Amino acid sequence: MEIKELTEVVDFVVELGNGVGLAIADGKITVGDLADFLPAARAAMPAISGINTVDDELMDLSDEEVAEIVNHVVTKFDIPSDKAEKLVEEALELGLKVFKFIKEFFVKEV
């Protein structure tokens, strides 16, 4: 199965995270920080338009697709704090692995 819709949702979340990271880098959020959220705003429509198929894509993730999503995030996610960025990337990888484990444990084969 393709992971196009999941990738679009991930793009939106990553761009939102990038915007937050940039906005809080100076310790305060102001109206001037709105521009930091434009990439997230552009990514919102594609993410929303296919949201109904994301569950199906998640339930059918292969190990290669998990690696693809993680690599995609590592490539696109860029916030000023390298330590925080690395922690978020590792948390995503761990979260996807836990999701895959739970799916395999609880989802019955048809």
mmCIF file of the C-alpha atoms, coordinates in Angstrom:
data_MODEL
# 
_entry.id   MODEL 
# 
loop_
_atom_site.group_PDB 
_atom_site.id 
_atom_site.type_symbol 
_atom_site.label_atom_id 
_atom_site.label_alt_id 
_atom_site.label_comp_id 
_atom_site.label_asym_id 
_atom_site.label_entity_id 
_atom_site.label_seq_id 
_atom_site.pdbx_PDB_ins_code 
_atom_site.Cartn_x 
_atom_site.Cartn_y 
_atom_site.Cartn_z 
_atom_site.occupancy 
_atom_site.B_iso_or_equiv 
_atom_site.pdbx_formal_charge 
_atom_site.auth_seq_id 
_atom_site.auth_comp_id 
_atom_site.auth_asym_id 
_atom_site.auth_atom_id 
_atom_site.pdbx_PDB_model_num 
ATOM 1   C CA . MET A 1 1   ? 0.000  0.000   0.000  1.00 0.00 ? 1   MET A CA 1 
ATOM 2   C CA . GLU A 1 2   ? 1.097  3.537   -0.650 1.00 0.00 ? 2   GLU A CA 1 
ATOM 3   C CA . ILE A 1 3   ? 1.812  5.931   2.252  1.00 0.00 ? 3   ILE A CA 1 
ATOM 4   C CA . LYS A 1 4   ? 1.079  9.172   0.390  1.00 0.00 ? 4   LYS A CA 1 
ATOM 5   C CA . GLU A 1 5   ? -1.642 10.422  2.736  1.00 0.00 ? 5   GLU A CA 1 
ATOM 6   C CA . LEU A 1 6   ? 0.347  9.500   5.851  1.00 0.00 ? 6   LEU A CA 1 
ATOM 7   C CA . THR A 1 7   ? 3.364  11.331  4.426  1.00 0.00 ? 7   THR A CA 1 
ATOM 8   C CA . GLU A 1 8   ? 1.229  14.430  3.844  1.00 0.00 ? 8   GLU A CA 1 
ATOM 9   C CA . VAL A 1 9   ? 0.003  14.363  7.466  1.00 0.00 ? 9   VAL A CA 1 
ATOM 10  C CA . VAL A 1 10  ? 3.589  13.898  8.639  1.00 0.00 ? 10  VAL A CA 1 
ATOM 11  C CA . ASP A 1 11  ? 4.633  16.859  6.462  1.00 0.00 ? 11  ASP A CA 1 
ATOM 12  C CA . PHE A 1 12  ? 2.031  19.044  8.148  1.00 0.00 ? 12  PHE A CA 1 
ATOM 13  C CA . VAL A 1 13  ? 3.110  17.970  11.650 1.00 0.00 ? 13  VAL A CA 1 
ATOM 14  C CA . VAL A 1 14  ? 6.784  18.469  10.791 1.00 0.00 ? 14  VAL A CA 1 
ATOM 15  C CA . GLU A 1 15  ? 6.163  21.930  9.340  1.00 0.00 ? 15  GLU A CA 1 
ATOM 16  C CA . LEU A 1 16  ? 4.104  22.847  12.397 1.00 0.00 ? 16  LEU A CA 1 
ATOM 17  C CA . GLY A 1 17  ? 6.946  21.648  14.631 1.00 0.00 ? 17  GLY A CA 1 
ATOM 18  C CA . ASN A 1 18  ? 9.464  23.604  12.587 1.00 0.00 ? 18  ASN A CA 1 
ATOM 19  C CA . GLY A 1 19  ? 7.302  26.711  12.931 1.00 0.00 ? 19  GLY A CA 1 
ATOM 20  C CA . VAL A 1 20  ? 7.025  26.319  16.699 1.00 0.00 ? 20  VAL A CA 1 
ATOM 21  C CA . GLY A 1 21  ? 10.764 25.714  16.977 1.00 0.00 ? 21  GLY A CA 1 
ATOM 22  C CA . LEU A 1 22  ? 11.551 28.874  15.041 1.00 0.00 ? 22  LEU A CA 1 
ATOM 23  C CA . ALA A 1 23  ? 8.923  30.942  16.847 1.00 0.00 ? 23  ALA A CA 1 
ATOM 24  C CA . ILE A 1 24  ? 10.151 30.082  20.332 1.00 0.00 ? 24  ILE A CA 1 
ATOM 25  C CA . ALA A 1 25  ? 13.866 30.246  19.500 1.00 0.00 ? 25  ALA A CA 1 
ATOM 26  C CA . ASP A 1 26  ? 14.073 33.798  20.845 1.00 0.00 ? 26  ASP A CA 1 
ATOM 27  C CA . GLY A 1 27  ? 12.045 32.983  23.965 1.00 0.00 ? 27  GLY A CA 1 
ATOM 28  C CA . LYS A 1 28  ? 8.870  34.802  22.953 1.00 0.00 ? 28  LYS A CA 1 
ATOM 29  C CA . ILE A 1 29  ? 6.117  34.477  20.396 1.00 0.00 ? 29  ILE A CA 1 
ATOM 30  C CA . THR A 1 30  ? 5.050  37.603  18.521 1.00 0.00 ? 30  THR A CA 1 
ATOM 31  C CA . VAL A 1 31  ? 2.996  38.494  15.449 1.00 0.00 ? 31  VAL A CA 1 
ATOM 32  C CA . GLY A 1 32  ? 6.266  38.533  13.533 1.00 0.00 ? 32  GLY A CA 1 
ATOM 33  C CA . ASP A 1 33  ? 6.486  34.777  14.057 1.00 0.00 ? 33  ASP A CA 1 
ATOM 34  C CA . LEU A 1 34  ? 3.430  34.156  11.850 1.00 0.00 ? 34  LEU A CA 1 
ATOM 35  C CA . ALA A 1 35  ? 5.681  33.760  8.815  1.00 0.00 ? 35  ALA A CA 1 
ATOM 36  C CA . ASP A 1 36  ? 7.298  30.755  10.525 1.00 0.00 ? 36  ASP A CA 1 
ATOM 37  C CA . PHE A 1 37  ? 3.960  28.945  10.219 1.00 0.00 ? 37  PHE A CA 1 
ATOM 38  C CA . LEU A 1 38  ? 3.371  29.532  6.486  1.00 0.00 ? 38  LEU A CA 1 
ATOM 39  C CA . PRO A 1 39  ? 4.895  26.176  5.460  1.00 0.00 ? 39  PRO A CA 1 
ATOM 40  C CA . ALA A 1 40  ? 2.522  24.441  7.907  1.00 0.00 ? 40  ALA A CA 1 
ATOM 41  C CA . ALA A 1 41  ? -0.422 26.365  6.471  1.00 0.00 ? 41  ALA A CA 1 
ATOM 42  C CA . ARG A 1 42  ? 0.560  25.247  2.952  1.00 0.00 ? 42  ARG A CA 1 
ATOM 43  C CA . ALA A 1 43  ? 0.865  21.626  4.112  1.00 0.00 ? 43  ALA A CA 1 
ATOM 44  C CA . ALA A 1 44  ? -2.525 21.649  5.878  1.00 0.00 ? 44  ALA A CA 1 
ATOM 45  C CA . MET A 1 45  ? -4.821 21.153  2.865  1.00 0.00 ? 45  MET A CA 1 
ATOM 46  C CA . PRO A 1 46  ? -3.068 18.070  1.450  1.00 0.00 ? 46  PRO A CA 1 
ATOM 47  C CA . ALA A 1 47  ? -2.954 16.599  4.964  1.00 0.00 ? 47  ALA A CA 1 
ATOM 48  C CA . ILE A 1 48  ? -6.656 17.216  5.565  1.00 0.00 ? 48  ILE A CA 1 
ATOM 49  C CA . SER A 1 49  ? -7.841 16.094  2.131  1.00 0.00 ? 49  SER A CA 1 
ATOM 50  C CA . GLY A 1 50  ? -6.656 12.511  2.565  1.00 0.00 ? 50  GLY A CA 1 
ATOM 51  C CA . ILE A 1 51  ? -6.980 12.124  6.314  1.00 0.00 ? 51  ILE A CA 1 
ATOM 52  C CA . ASN A 1 52  ? -9.639 9.405   5.997  1.00 0.00 ? 52  ASN A CA 1 
ATOM 53  C CA . THR A 1 53  ? -7.178 6.925   4.482  1.00 0.00 ? 53  THR A CA 1 
ATOM 54  C CA . VAL A 1 54  ? -4.336 7.501   6.967  1.00 0.00 ? 54  VAL A CA 1 
ATOM 55  C CA . ASP A 1 55  ? -5.692 4.803   9.323  1.00 0.00 ? 55  ASP A CA 1 
ATOM 56  C CA . ASP A 1 56  ? -5.560 2.245   6.523  1.00 0.00 ? 56  ASP A CA 1 
ATOM 57  C CA . GLU A 1 57  ? -2.026 3.268   5.618  1.00 0.00 ? 57  GLU A CA 1 
ATOM 58  C CA . LEU A 1 58  ? -0.924 3.056   9.262  1.00 0.00 ? 58  LEU A CA 1 
ATOM 59  C CA . MET A 1 59  ? -2.447 -0.389  9.671  1.00 0.00 ? 59  MET A CA 1 
ATOM 60  C CA . ASP A 1 60  ? -0.578 -1.634  6.611  1.00 0.00 ? 60  ASP A CA 1 
ATOM 61  C CA . LEU A 1 61  ? 2.882  -0.158  7.357  1.00 0.00 ? 61  LEU A CA 1 
ATOM 62  C CA . SER A 1 62  ? 5.807  -2.343  6.397  1.00 0.00 ? 62  SER A CA 1 
ATOM 63  C CA . ASP A 1 63  ? 9.253  -2.064  7.972  1.00 0.00 ? 63  ASP A CA 1 
ATOM 64  C CA . GLU A 1 64  ? 10.449 -0.301  4.821  1.00 0.00 ? 64  GLU A CA 1 
ATOM 65  C CA . GLU A 1 65  ? 7.613  2.235   5.046  1.00 0.00 ? 65  GLU A CA 1 
ATOM 66  C CA . VAL A 1 66  ? 8.396  2.905   8.722  1.00 0.00 ? 66  VAL A CA 1 
ATOM 67  C CA . ALA A 1 67  ? 12.009 3.566   7.718  1.00 0.00 ? 67  ALA A CA 1 
ATOM 68  C CA . GLU A 1 68  ? 10.795 5.792   4.871  1.00 0.00 ? 68  GLU A CA 1 
ATOM 69  C CA . ILE A 1 69  ? 8.625  7.891   7.204  1.00 0.00 ? 69  ILE A CA 1 
ATOM 70  C CA . VAL A 1 70  ? 11.421 8.210   9.780  1.00 0.00 ? 70  VAL A CA 1 
ATOM 71  C CA . ASN A 1 71  ? 13.898 9.218   7.071  1.00 0.00 ? 71  ASN A CA 1 
ATOM 72  C CA . HIS A 1 72  ? 11.376 11.704  5.693  1.00 0.00 ? 72  HIS A CA 1 
ATOM 73  C CA . VAL A 1 73  ? 11.022 13.342  9.112  1.00 0.00 ? 73  VAL A CA 1 
ATOM 74  C CA . VAL A 1 74  ? 14.772 13.395  9.731  1.00 0.00 ? 74  VAL A CA 1 
ATOM 75  C CA . THR A 1 75  ? 15.244 15.112  6.365  1.00 0.00 ? 75  THR A CA 1 
ATOM 76  C CA . LYS A 1 76  ? 12.511 17.748  6.807  1.00 0.00 ? 76  LYS A CA 1 
ATOM 77  C CA . PHE A 1 77  ? 12.428 18.391  10.564 1.00 0.00 ? 77  PHE A CA 1 
ATOM 78  C CA . ASP A 1 78  ? 14.737 21.258  11.442 1.00 0.00 ? 78  ASP A CA 1 
ATOM 79  C CA . ILE A 1 79  ? 14.450 23.274  14.625 1.00 0.00 ? 79  ILE A CA 1 
ATOM 80  C CA . PRO A 1 80  ? 17.127 25.448  16.246 1.00 0.00 ? 80  PRO A CA 1 
ATOM 81  C CA . SER A 1 81  ? 17.784 22.990  19.099 1.00 0.00 ? 81  SER A CA 1 
ATOM 82  C CA . ASP A 1 82  ? 19.711 20.001  17.717 1.00 0.00 ? 82  ASP A CA 1 
ATOM 83  C CA . LYS A 1 83  ? 19.201 18.080  20.965 1.00 0.00 ? 83  LYS A CA 1 
ATOM 84  C CA . ALA A 1 84  ? 15.415 18.576  20.885 1.00 0.00 ? 84  ALA A CA 1 
ATOM 85  C CA . GLU A 1 85  ? 15.353 17.728  17.176 1.00 0.00 ? 85  GLU A CA 1 
ATOM 86  C CA . LYS A 1 86  ? 17.193 14.441  17.764 1.00 0.00 ? 86  LYS A CA 1 
ATOM 87  C CA . LEU A 1 87  ? 14.875 13.541  20.655 1.00 0.00 ? 87  LEU A CA 1 
ATOM 88  C CA . VAL A 1 88  ? 11.771 14.172  18.541 1.00 0.00 ? 88  VAL A CA 1 
ATOM 89  C CA . GLU A 1 89  ? 13.150 12.089  15.685 1.00 0.00 ? 89  GLU A CA 1 
ATOM 90  C CA . GLU A 1 90  ? 13.989 9.218   18.050 1.00 0.00 ? 90  GLU A CA 1 
ATOM 91  C CA . ALA A 1 91  ? 10.550 9.489   19.685 1.00 0.00 ? 91  ALA A CA 1 
ATOM 92  C CA . LEU A 1 92  ? 8.874  9.235   16.272 1.00 0.00 ? 92  LEU A CA 1 
ATOM 93  C CA . GLU A 1 93  ? 10.871 6.146   15.369 1.00 0.00 ? 93  GLU A CA 1 
ATOM 94  C CA . LEU A 1 94  ? 10.074 4.557   18.730 1.00 0.00 ? 94  LEU A CA 1 
ATOM 95  C CA . GLY A 1 95  ? 6.391  5.515   18.454 1.00 0.00 ? 95  GLY A CA 1 
ATOM 96  C CA . LEU A 1 96  ? 6.064  3.937   15.018 1.00 0.00 ? 96  LEU A CA 1 
ATOM 97  C CA . LYS A 1 97  ? 7.760  0.757   16.232 1.00 0.00 ? 97  LYS A CA 1 
ATOM 98  C CA . VAL A 1 98  ? 5.462  0.561   19.279 1.00 0.00 ? 98  VAL A CA 1 
ATOM 99  C CA . PHE A 1 99  ? 2.433  1.143   17.029 1.00 0.00 ? 99  PHE A CA 1 
ATOM 100 C CA . LYS A 1 100 ? 3.594  -1.636  14.704 1.00 0.00 ? 100 LYS A CA 1 
ATOM 101 C CA . PHE A 1 101 ? 4.135  -3.973  17.670 1.00 0.00 ? 101 PHE A CA 1 
ATOM 102 C CA . ILE A 1 102 ? 0.677  -3.257  19.093 1.00 0.00 ? 102 ILE A CA 1 
ATOM 103 C CA . LYS A 1 103 ? -0.904 -3.704  15.675 1.00 0.00 ? 103 LYS A CA 1 
ATOM 104 C CA . GLU A 1 104 ? 0.765  -7.059  15.162 1.00 0.00 ? 104 GLU A CA 1 
ATOM 105 C CA . PHE A 1 105 ? -0.169 -8.202  18.661 1.00 0.00 ? 105 PHE A CA 1 
ATOM 106 C CA . PHE A 1 106 ? -3.826 -7.131  18.682 1.00 0.00 ? 106 PHE A CA 1 
ATOM 107 C CA . VAL A 1 107 ? -5.012 -7.073  15.065 1.00 0.00 ? 107 VAL A CA 1 
ATOM 108 C CA . LYS A 1 108 ? -6.389 -10.409 14.024 1.00 0.00 ? 108 LYS A CA 1 
ATOM 109 C CA . GLU A 1 109 ? -5.609 -11.837 10.613 1.00 0.00 ? 109 GLU A CA 1 
ATOM 110 C CA . VAL A 1 110 ? -8.641 -12.210 8.345  1.00 0.00 ? 110 VAL A CA 1 
# 
